[in-house]
Amino acid sequence: MAFIHGPVPESFERRVTATAREFERDLRQAWPAVQGSAATRRLSLQDGAQTLVIELESAGVRRLGLFELPQLIVRYRFGPGEEAARRALLARLDRAMQKGGG
């Protein structure tokens, strides 16, 4: 979910197709200095003065016929800072973690 038509809020959540471990792996590839772990269900990172805490919650499995897709609720919470800093950090993360597909 991109925030194209409005400001990036200080906190929001997304539902993604991944396990907590897969999300952590992809996040570390995008942002190697991540703190925390999927095991603790809490990750954090910093870009200049802007901080971001990410909390993970398993949301079960989505089934499409015999195909099973793990679901994860990802809660993003930014620390104090300007909306422009939140937008820049989120855009950088989203670009780095973008996967193929159609």
Backbone bond lengths (Angstrom), bond angles and torsions (degrees), N, CA, C in turn:
res aa  C-N    CA-C-N  psi(-1)  N-CA   C-N-CA  omega(-1)  CA-C   N-CA-C  phi
1 M - - - 1.442 - - 1.523 108.00 -
2 A 1.304 116.57 115.77 1.448 120.99 176.65 1.528 108.20 -94.40
3 F 1.293 116.45 148.54 1.459 121.76 177.49 1.522 107.77 -99.51
4 I 1.332 115.46 70.04 1.459 121.79 -175.22 1.524 110.93 -77.90
5 H 1.329 117.04 -39.90 1.458 121.44 -171.55 1.523 113.49 -103.12
6 G 1.289 117.85 19.19 1.450 118.52 179.93 1.508 110.68 -172.68
7 P 1.310 116.27 175.42 1.460 120.07 -178.05 1.533 112.22 -70.83
8 V 1.316 115.77 154.33 1.462 121.92 174.61 1.526 106.79 -80.05
9 P 1.328 117.60 117.88 1.473 119.70 -178.39 1.527 111.85 -70.03
10 E 1.319 115.67 164.41 1.468 120.61 179.20 1.516 111.70 -68.47
11 S 1.334 117.58 -25.43 1.455 120.02 176.04 1.533 109.18 -149.30
12 F 1.316 115.34 147.39 1.453 122.24 178.40 1.515 108.01 -165.28
13 E 1.318 116.58 170.78 1.463 119.84 176.99 1.514 110.49 -133.15
14 R 1.328 113.80 155.81 1.456 122.45 177.68 1.518 107.96 -133.88
15 R 1.324 115.67 151.49 1.467 121.39 171.41 1.516 105.77 -106.22
16 V 1.325 116.19 124.86 1.457 121.12 -178.51 1.521 109.91 -124.11
17 T 1.314 115.19 159.30 1.455 121.41 177.22 1.521 107.50 -96.08
18 A 1.317 115.75 96.85 1.464 122.46 -179.37 1.523 108.10 -176.06
19 T 1.313 115.39 161.54 1.459 120.23 168.12 1.525 106.80 -89.65
20 A 1.319 116.96 166.87 1.463 120.56 177.40 1.532 110.25 -60.26
21 R 1.309 116.76 -40.95 1.467 120.93 179.65 1.533 111.43 -64.06
22 E 1.339 117.31 -42.52 1.467 120.94 177.92 1.525 110.94 -64.31
23 F 1.341 116.42 -41.55 1.461 120.05 179.03 1.526 110.07 -61.73
24 E 1.337 116.79 -45.61 1.467 120.05 179.06 1.527 110.83 -60.33
25 R 1.321 117.16 -44.95 1.470 120.92 179.78 1.531 110.71 -57.59
26 D 1.337 116.39 -48.49 1.458 120.33 -179.07 1.525 111.77 -65.82
27 L 1.334 116.54 -39.36 1.457 120.32 178.49 1.524 110.86 -63.62
28 R 1.329 117.62 -41.95 1.473 120.59 178.92 1.530 112.08 -66.38
29 Q 1.321 117.08 -31.73 1.469 119.43 175.09 1.523 109.94 -67.77
30 A 1.324 116.41 -36.99 1.457 120.90 179.97 1.523 112.17 -78.15
31 W 1.337 116.10 -33.35 1.470 121.26 -173.20 1.530 107.99 -143.92
32 P 1.326 118.71 84.94 1.475 121.48 -172.76 1.535 115.90 -57.92
33 A 1.320 118.45 -24.51 1.467 120.53 -176.57 1.526 113.54 -86.11
34 V 1.304 118.08 20.61 1.469 121.69 179.23 1.525 110.16 -62.35
35 Q 1.317 115.86 140.06 1.463 122.67 174.51 1.521 108.57 -104.70
36 G 1.334 117.32 153.94 1.459 121.58 177.71 1.512 110.84 92.94
37 S 1.349 115.18 -169.02 1.462 118.93 -177.35 1.526 110.72 -159.33
38 A 1.319 114.56 162.76 1.464 120.44 175.41 1.530 110.00 -64.08
39 A 1.330 116.42 -31.85 1.469 120.16 -179.35 1.527 111.40 -61.68
40 T 1.335 117.20 -35.54 1.467 120.88 179.12 1.526 111.72 -90.45
41 R 1.346 115.93 -6.48 1.465 123.02 179.55 1.525 112.37 65.15
42 R 1.324 117.17 21.75 1.474 121.23 -178.68 1.517 109.10 -143.06
43 L 1.336 115.40 127.27 1.453 122.66 178.25 1.525 107.80 -128.76
44 S 1.310 117.25 151.40 1.463 119.35 176.82 1.522 109.43 -145.90
45 L 1.325 114.09 155.71 1.455 119.64 178.26 1.512 108.85 -151.71
46 Q 1.318 114.73 166.61 1.457 120.43 -177.44 1.516 108.87 -138.59
47 D 1.338 115.46 140.53 1.454 123.19 175.46 1.514 106.35 -131.48
48 G 1.323 116.66 100.89 1.460 119.89 -172.99 1.511 109.14 63.48
49 A 1.331 116.61 -125.45 1.468 120.59 179.45 1.525 112.38 -87.79
50 Q 1.341 116.97 -10.79 1.469 120.39 -176.58 1.524 111.22 -85.67
51 T 1.340 116.29 127.29 1.467 121.06 176.43 1.525 109.50 -109.45
52 L 1.320 114.82 156.82 1.459 121.40 177.20 1.520 108.04 -142.81
53 V 1.329 116.12 126.63 1.457 122.75 174.48 1.517 107.04 -108.46
54 I 1.343 115.81 132.36 1.456 122.12 -178.91 1.523 107.85 -120.57
55 E 1.319 116.47 123.46 1.462 121.90 177.67 1.523 108.92 -111.04
56 L 1.319 116.13 140.36 1.461 122.70 -174.94 1.521 110.91 -116.01
57 E 1.328 115.81 138.36 1.464 121.38 177.11 1.526 108.53 -139.59
58 S 1.307 116.08 124.85 1.455 120.12 178.05 1.519 109.37 -63.49
59 A 1.343 115.99 139.15 1.461 120.71 -179.19 1.528 110.87 -123.78
60 G 1.316 116.15 27.72 1.454 119.62 176.26 1.512 113.07 80.53
61 V 1.318 114.88 -154.43 1.461 121.95 -174.94 1.524 109.05 -128.10
62 R 1.318 116.00 137.01 1.467 121.18 172.93 1.529 107.04 -96.92
63 R 1.314 116.39 128.48 1.463 120.81 -178.47 1.519 110.35 -108.30
64 L 1.307 114.83 130.99 1.460 122.38 174.13 1.516 106.11 -124.69
65 G 1.307 116.96 93.02 1.460 120.86 -172.70 1.520 108.49 66.40
66 L 1.313 116.84 -123.47 1.461 121.65 177.66 1.528 112.14 -90.05
67 F 1.313 116.84 -3.99 1.465 122.10 -176.99 1.523 109.46 -86.21
68 E 1.322 117.84 130.05 1.462 122.33 179.39 1.524 110.47 -117.74
69 L 1.333 115.57 130.48 1.457 122.04 -179.43 1.531 109.22 -120.39
70 P 1.338 118.53 120.27 1.459 120.20 177.87 1.527 110.43 -67.63
71 Q 1.309 116.57 138.99 1.459 122.59 179.61 1.518 109.98 -113.48
72 L 1.319 115.19 143.52 1.457 121.68 -177.12 1.524 108.50 -138.52
73 I 1.319 116.25 132.51 1.463 120.49 172.34 1.521 106.16 -93.48
74 V 1.323 115.10 125.15 1.465 121.63 -177.65 1.525 107.49 -116.09
75 R 1.323 116.35 118.59 1.467 121.90 179.89 1.528 108.95 -103.87
76 Y 1.310 115.61 124.41 1.459 122.94 179.82 1.528 108.10 -104.19
77 R 1.327 116.91 130.90 1.472 120.79 177.23 1.532 108.27 -136.03
78 F 1.322 115.71 112.79 1.457 121.24 179.69 1.517 110.33 -84.78
79 G 1.318 116.09 145.79 1.457 121.62 172.31 1.518 109.30 -78.05
80 P 1.325 116.85 -179.33 1.466 120.13 179.73 1.528 110.87 -55.46
81 G 1.301 114.37 143.85 1.454 119.52 178.02 1.518 110.99 160.97
82 E 1.305 114.57 175.58 1.456 121.61 -179.04 1.534 111.12 -79.61
83 E 1.311 116.19 151.13 1.460 120.95 178.44 1.520 110.91 -59.15
84 A 1.322 118.01 -37.20 1.465 121.29 179.75 1.523 111.39 -61.58
85 A 1.318 117.65 -35.84 1.469 121.63 177.91 1.522 110.24 -69.53
86 R 1.349 117.18 -39.69 1.471 120.33 176.29 1.523 109.88 -62.12
87 R 1.319 116.33 -45.96 1.464 121.58 -178.87 1.524 110.67 -60.62
88 A 1.319 117.95 -45.68 1.466 121.75 -178.73 1.525 110.95 -63.77
89 L 1.328 117.22 -44.03 1.461 121.29 -179.80 1.529 110.49 -64.75
90 L 1.316 117.44 -46.23 1.459 120.90 -178.82 1.533 110.97 -65.52
91 A 1.315 117.71 -40.75 1.469 120.58 178.72 1.520 110.49 -62.26
92 R 1.317 117.02 -42.16 1.464 121.24 178.65 1.526 110.95 -63.15
93 L 1.328 116.63 -44.57 1.464 120.96 178.28 1.528 111.63 -63.64
94 D 1.323 116.40 -47.50 1.465 120.25 -177.92 1.533 111.34 -61.47
95 R 1.336 117.04 -42.45 1.470 119.52 177.96 1.505 111.36 -62.74
96 A 1.321 117.30 -43.07 1.463 121.77 -176.96 1.522 112.25 -69.48
97 M 1.335 117.89 -31.14 1.461 121.40 -176.70 1.528 113.11 -97.42
98 Q 1.320 116.63 0.71 1.467 120.49 -178.94 1.515 110.80 -62.95
99 K 1.303 115.04 136.21 1.456 121.37 179.50 1.523 109.26 -112.74
100 G 1.292 115.64 161.22 1.459 120.68 177.60 1.518 110.96 -69.29
101 G 1.267 115.88 174.59 1.454 120.20 179.99 1.501 109.54 137.33
102 G 1.276 114.28 178.45 1.421 112.83 -173.62 1.446 118.24 -143.38
